[in-house]
Amino acid sequence: MNTTDKVAVCSRSFSRHSVLRAELLSRFANVTFNETGHQLKGLELIAFLKGHNKAITALEFIDEALLSALPELQVIGKYGVGLDMIDLKAMRRHGKRLGWISGVNRRSAAELTLAFAIVMLRHVVAGNREVLAGGWQQLKGGLLSGRKVGIIGCGEIGKDLVRLLQPFKCSILVNDIREYSEFYAKFNLQAVSKEELLSRADVVTLHVPLDDSTRNMLSKERLSLMKPNAILINAARGGLVDETALKEMLQEKQLAAAAFDVFAQEPPQDRELLELSNFLATPHIGGSAEEAIIAMGRAAIDGLDDNEIPKG
């Protein structure tokens, strides 16, 4: 039992999870949990972290201002796989250490993506609204089987989605800044440019982090390359897609459907987009399968002891 370190758990979901709480407390005696019921930000987050040398964070922003105000904070264990909310350069400047494991929620995110594809191809959202409105019109959809699927980002989640798609006999296009030639060859994947992928795929799904190179990656111009009968899925990060342009395309039937788990602003405020019958929105649940929560929580706990200064 570690009785020296003082650990602050910023994440609400971690703090509420009985298994993760128990496992953390079995290793660290001095732990402060976020019992506020809301996400900590700005000065409130700084005040919560004050006096702790280690922390578990999730969607909290860790930036220059925060690190400057907390010289005693030395280690962050990341709960979840995204790092876009952590200023890694600031971490390096201040000599702070990060414990993080990529891909621990890959199956959870990949299964949600698969569910989105089937739900939107079969008009499940529109059909549900039809029944709730008192109607009983059968809506003709299409199969995922045999479709051309485009995966932008072939990291841990993208690769896992490829594996899940195998029984559906889909033709799979991929785009990534890295070359995974052995994996591509093993699953008969075709590596193409973003523009070619967008213009050819029946289902396009995003699995990239949010950074300066991917922000607004699917601009209005790139979205216009997609086929009118295509479906767009984003279970990666908000800010990758021009949501205003997407709404216009869905309204004008220039795009068949879209399903988003993440948004540039969360919760999203564009009611016109959210209420479209060919749009499905979920509240950032990609990593919220119980099995993924446990895996991410244990990775964050391990990260409090197994960590390093982020590399450049």
C-alpha positions as CSV (number, residue, x, y, z in Angstrom):
1,M,0.0,0.0,0.0
2,N,1.4,3.4,-1.1
3,T,0.9,5.9,1.7
4,T,3.2,8.6,0.3
5,D,1.6,9.7,-2.9
6,K,-1.6,11.8,-3.0
7,V,-3.9,10.9,-5.9
8,A,-6.7,13.0,-7.3
9,V,-9.3,11.3,-9.5
10,C,-10.8,14.0,-11.8
11,S,-13.0,11.6,-13.8
12,R,-16.7,11.4,-12.7
13,S,-17.2,7.9,-14.1
14,F,-14.1,6.5,-12.5
15,S,-15.0,8.1,-9.2
16,R,-18.5,6.5,-9.4
17,H,-17.2,3.0,-10.4
18,S,-17.1,0.7,-7.3
19,V,-14.6,-1.7,-8.8
20,L,-12.1,0.9,-10.0
21,R,-12.4,2.8,-6.7
22,A,-11.7,-0.3,-4.8
23,E,-8.7,-1.3,-6.9
24,L,-7.2,2.2,-6.7
25,L,-7.7,2.3,-2.9
26,S,-6.0,-1.1,-2.6
27,R,-2.9,0.5,-4.0
28,F,-3.0,4.1,-2.8
29,A,-4.1,5.2,0.7
30,N,-4.5,8.9,0.0
31,V,-7.1,9.4,-2.8
32,T,-9.5,12.2,-3.5
33,F,-12.4,11.4,-5.8
34,N,-14.5,13.8,-7.9
35,E,-17.8,13.6,-6.0
36,T,-19.2,16.9,-7.5
37,G,-21.2,15.2,-10.3
38,H,-19.9,17.5,-13.0
39,Q,-16.8,17.8,-15.1
40,L,-14.1,20.0,-13.5
41,K,-12.7,22.9,-15.5
42,G,-10.4,25.9,-15.1
43,L,-9.9,27.2,-11.6
44,E,-12.2,24.6,-10.1
45,L,-10.0,21.8,-11.6
46,I,-6.8,23.5,-10.4
47,A,-8.3,23.8,-6.9
48,F,-9.3,20.1,-6.9
49,L,-5.8,19.0,-8.0
50,K,-4.0,21.3,-5.4
51,G,-1.9,19.3,-3.0
52,H,-1.8,16.1,-5.1
53,N,1.3,14.8,-6.9
54,K,-0.6,12.3,-9.0
55,A,-3.9,12.5,-10.9
56,I,-6.2,10.4,-13.0
57,T,-7.8,12.5,-15.8
58,A,-10.2,11.8,-18.6
59,L,-11.8,14.6,-20.5
60,E,-10.3,17.4,-18.4
61,F,-8.0,19.9,-20.2
62,I,-4.4,19.8,-19.0
63,D,-2.7,22.8,-20.3
64,E,0.1,25.3,-19.7
65,A,-1.9,27.4,-17.2
66,L,-2.9,24.4,-15.1
67,L,0.6,22.9,-15.0
68,S,2.1,26.2,-14.1
69,A,-0.3,26.5,-11.2
70,L,0.4,23.0,-9.9
71,P,4.2,22.5,-9.5
72,E,3.5,19.6,-7.1
73,L,1.6,17.6,-9.7
74,Q,4.1,15.2,-11.3
75,V,2.2,12.3,-12.8
76,I,-1.0,11.9,-14.8
77,G,-2.6,8.5,-15.4
78,K,-4.9,8.9,-18.5
79,Y,-8.3,7.3,-18.2
80,G,-9.2,6.8,-21.9
81,V,-7.2,6.7,-25.1
82,G,-7.5,10.2,-26.5
83,L,-4.7,12.7,-25.7
84,D,-6.1,15.7,-27.5
85,M,-7.1,17.3,-24.2
86,I,-3.5,17.1,-22.9
87,D,-0.9,19.6,-24.0
88,L,2.0,17.2,-24.4
89,K,4.4,20.0,-25.2
90,A,3.5,21.7,-21.9
91,M,3.9,18.4,-20.1
92,R,7.4,18.1,-21.6
93,R,8.3,21.7,-20.7
94,H,7.3,21.1,-17.0
95,G,8.9,17.6,-16.8
96,K,5.5,16.0,-16.0
97,R,5.1,12.3,-16.5
98,L,2.2,10.6,-18.4
99,G,0.9,7.0,-17.9
100,W,-1.1,6.0,-21.0
101,I,-1.9,2.9,-23.0
102,S,-3.4,3.1,-26.5
103,G,-6.2,1.0,-27.8
104,V,-7.6,-0.3,-24.5
105,N,-11.1,0.6,-25.6
106,R,-10.8,-0.5,-29.2
107,R,-13.4,-3.3,-29.2
108,S,-15.9,-1.0,-27.6
109,A,-15.5,1.7,-30.2
110,A,-15.3,-0.7,-33.1
111,E,-18.5,-2.5,-32.1
112,L,-20.3,0.9,-31.7
113,T,-19.1,1.8,-35.2
114,L,-20.4,-1.5,-36.6
115,A,-23.8,-0.9,-34.9
116,F,-24.0,2.6,-36.3
117,A,-23.4,1.3,-39.9
118,I,-26.1,-1.3,-39.6
119,V,-28.6,1.0,-37.9
120,M,-28.2,3.7,-40.5
121,L,-28.3,1.4,-43.5
122,R,-31.5,-0.2,-42.2
123,H,-33.2,3.2,-41.4
124,V,-33.6,2.2,-37.7
125,V,-33.7,5.8,-36.5
126,A,-36.3,6.9,-39.1
127,G,-38.3,3.7,-38.5
128,N,-38.4,4.2,-34.8
129,R,-39.7,7.8,-35.3
130,E,-42.3,6.5,-37.7
131,V,-43.7,4.1,-35.1
132,L,-43.6,6.7,-32.3
133,A,-45.6,9.1,-34.6
134,G,-48.3,6.4,-35.0
135,G,-47.3,5.3,-38.5
136,W,-46.4,1.9,-39.8
137,Q,-44.6,2.5,-43.1
138,Q,-42.0,-0.1,-43.9
139,L,-38.7,1.6,-44.8
140,K,-36.5,-0.2,-47.4
141,G,-32.9,-0.2,-46.3
142,G,-29.8,-2.1,-47.4
143,L,-27.3,-4.6,-46.1
144,L,-23.9,-3.9,-44.7
145,S,-22.8,-7.2,-46.3
146,G,-20.8,-6.6,-49.5
147,R,-20.6,-2.8,-49.1
148,K,-17.5,-0.8,-49.7
149,V,-16.4,0.6,-46.3
150,G,-13.8,3.4,-46.0
151,I,-11.8,3.6,-42.8
152,I,-9.9,6.8,-42.2
153,G,-7.4,6.0,-39.5
154,C,-6.1,2.4,-39.3
155,G,-4.7,2.4,-35.7
156,E,-5.9,0.2,-32.9
157,I,-9.7,0.9,-33.4
158,G,-9.5,0.9,-37.2
159,K,-7.7,-2.4,-37.3
160,D,-10.3,-3.9,-34.9
161,L,-13.1,-2.7,-37.1
162,V,-11.5,-4.4,-40.0
163,R,-11.5,-7.7,-38.1
164,L,-15.2,-7.3,-37.1
165,L,-16.1,-6.6,-40.8
166,Q,-14.7,-9.9,-42.1
167,P,-17.9,-11.9,-41.9
168,F,-19.7,-9.2,-43.9
169,K,-17.4,-9.7,-46.9
170,C,-17.0,-5.9,-47.3
171,S,-14.5,-4.3,-49.7
172,I,-12.4,-2.1,-47.4
173,L,-10.6,1.1,-48.3
174,V,-8.2,2.6,-45.8
175,N,-6.3,5.8,-45.3
176,D,-3.7,6.5,-42.7
177,I,-0.6,8.6,-42.3
178,R,1.3,5.5,-41.4
179,E,2.0,2.5,-43.5
180,Y,0.6,-0.9,-42.3
181,S,1.5,-2.9,-45.3
182,E,1.5,-6.3,-43.6
183,F,-1.9,-5.7,-42.1
184,Y,-3.3,-4.4,-45.3
185,A,-2.1,-7.4,-47.2
186,K,-3.4,-9.9,-44.6
187,F,-6.9,-8.5,-44.9
188,N,-6.8,-7.5,-48.6
189,L,-7.3,-3.8,-47.8
190,Q,-6.8,-1.1,-50.4
191,A,-4.8,2.0,-49.2
192,V,-6.0,5.1,-51.0
193,S,-6.0,8.9,-50.6
194,K,-8.8,10.5,-48.5
195,E,-10.3,12.0,-51.6
196,E,-10.5,8.6,-53.3
197,L,-11.9,6.9,-50.2
198,L,-14.6,9.5,-49.8
199,S,-15.7,9.3,-53.4
200,R,-15.9,5.5,-53.5
201,A,-17.0,4.3,-50.1
202,D,-20.6,3.5,-49.2
203,V,-19.8,3.8,-45.5
204,V,-17.1,6.2,-44.3
205,T,-15.9,6.0,-40.7
206,L,-13.3,8.1,-38.8
207,H,-10.8,6.7,-36.4
208,V,-8.1,9.4,-36.0
209,P,-7.1,11.6,-33.0
210,L,-7.9,15.3,-33.0
211,D,-4.9,17.5,-33.6
212,D,-3.8,20.4,-35.9
213,S,-3.5,18.0,-38.8
214,T,-7.0,16.4,-38.5
215,R,-9.1,19.3,-37.2
216,N,-11.9,20.0,-39.7
217,M,-10.4,17.2,-41.8
218,L,-13.8,16.6,-43.5
219,S,-14.4,20.1,-44.7
220,K,-17.4,21.1,-46.8
221,E,-15.2,20.5,-49.9
222,R,-14.2,17.0,-48.8
223,L,-17.7,16.1,-47.7
224,S,-19.0,17.0,-51.1
225,L,-16.9,14.2,-52.6
226,M,-19.1,11.6,-50.9
227,K,-21.8,9.7,-52.8
228,P,-25.4,10.8,-52.1
229,N,-26.3,7.3,-50.9
230,A,-23.3,7.1,-48.5
231,I,-23.2,7.1,-44.7
232,L,-20.7,9.0,-42.5
233,I,-19.8,7.7,-39.0
234,N,-17.7,9.6,-36.4
235,A,-17.0,7.8,-33.2
236,A,-13.5,9.3,-32.9
237,R,-13.4,12.9,-31.9
238,G,-15.5,16.0,-32.3
239,G,-14.0,18.7,-34.5
240,L,-13.0,16.4,-37.3
241,V,-16.0,17.3,-39.4
242,D,-17.6,20.5,-40.5
243,E,-20.9,19.9,-38.7
244,T,-22.7,22.8,-40.4
245,A,-21.9,21.5,-43.9
246,L,-22.9,18.0,-42.8
247,K,-26.3,19.3,-41.7
248,E,-26.9,21.0,-45.0
249,M,-25.9,17.9,-47.0
250,L,-28.2,15.7,-44.9
251,Q,-31.1,18.2,-45.3
252,E,-30.6,18.4,-49.0
253,K,-30.2,14.6,-49.4
254,Q,-26.7,15.0,-50.7
255,L,-25.7,12.5,-48.1
256,A,-27.9,9.6,-47.1
257,A,-27.2,9.5,-43.3
258,A,-24.7,10.1,-40.6
259,A,-24.1,8.8,-37.0
260,F,-22.0,10.8,-34.6
261,D,-20.9,9.9,-31.0
262,V,-18.7,13.0,-30.7
263,F,-19.1,16.6,-31.5
264,A,-17.1,19.8,-31.6
265,Q,-19.1,21.1,-28.7
266,E,-20.4,18.6,-26.2
267,P,-23.3,18.4,-25.6
268,P,-24.2,19.6,-29.1
269,Q,-26.5,22.6,-29.5
270,D,-27.6,22.4,-33.1
271,R,-31.2,21.1,-32.7
272,E,-31.8,21.2,-36.5
273,L,-29.0,18.6,-37.0
274,L,-30.0,16.5,-34.0
275,E,-33.6,16.2,-35.0
276,L,-33.0,15.1,-38.6
277,S,-34.4,11.6,-39.2
278,N,-31.3,10.6,-41.1
279,F,-28.9,11.6,-38.3
280,L,-28.1,9.6,-35.1
281,A,-26.4,11.2,-32.1
282,T,-25.1,9.5,-29.0
283,P,-23.5,11.1,-26.0
284,H,-19.8,10.1,-26.4
285,I,-20.4,6.4,-25.5
286,G,-17.7,4.9,-27.7
287,G,-15.6,3.7,-24.7
288,S,-18.6,3.2,-22.4
289,A,-18.9,-0.5,-22.5
290,E,-18.4,-1.9,-19.0
291,E,-15.5,-4.1,-20.2
292,A,-13.8,-1.0,-21.8
293,I,-14.3,1.1,-18.7
294,I,-12.6,-1.5,-16.5
295,A,-9.7,-1.8,-19.0
296,M,-9.3,2.0,-19.2
297,G,-9.5,2.4,-15.5
298,R,-6.9,-0.2,-14.8
299,A,-4.6,1.3,-17.4
300,A,-5.0,4.7,-15.7
301,I,-4.2,3.1,-12.3
302,D,-1.1,1.4,-13.7
303,G,-0.1,4.7,-15.3
304,L,0.4,6.3,-11.9
305,D,3.4,4.1,-11.4
306,D,4.4,3.2,-15.0
307,N,4.9,6.5,-16.8
308,E,7.3,8.7,-18.7
309,I,7.7,12.3,-19.9
310,P,5.9,12.5,-23.2
311,K,8.2,12.2,-26.2
312,G,8.4,14.9,-28.8
